[in-house]
């Protein structure tokens, strides 16, 4: 397909890329919230901070940050 207006086509592709990026950012935020809720639940049930940190691949300090963050 030949595009008569290359600038218009480029702007449409840019709009699509922006939409995809916004969707990815929202999905990442939703997943982060889900993980943080699971961390708080694990802590509340008595799972050790070090075990949570190891499973997530984060530092113990990060687990405490999640625990103490306002939800």
C-alpha positions, 0 to 999 in steps of 0.5 A: 500500500502506497501512502500519499501523505508520509507525514500523516502516516508517520503521525498515525504510527506515532499515535499507535505507539503512544497508545501502546506505551500508555497501555503498557504503563497502566498494565505495569502499574496494575501488576505492581499493585498486585505484587505489593498487595501479595507482599503485604498479605505474605507479611501479614501471614508471617512469611519472613521478609528475607524469603519474600525478598528472595522470591521477588529478587529484591532487597529486604529493604525494598520489601520493607518499603512495600510494607510501609507504603501507603496503599 
